[in-house]
Amino acid sequence: METVKFKTNIKCSGCVGKVTPFLNESAGANNWQVDIENPDKILSIGANDGISPEVIIKAIQQAGYKAERIA
């Protein structure tokens, strides 16, 4: 399974809680994670269903955050 990564401004567990419903809807529950310990706050998405990076970026923007694809 390919993993798609994004640099985000999701900074803490509270922020993760805010984006959770948006990412669960667009990427699927248990199909994503945010490394808030990483300085770049990396969001990793398991791209097993051919999820478009644009869909993920839009979901994060709807939650009030920013994301930029890095891999």
Helices and strands as residue ranges (DSSP letters): E 3-8, H 13-27, E 32-35, E 42-46, H 53-62, E 67-69
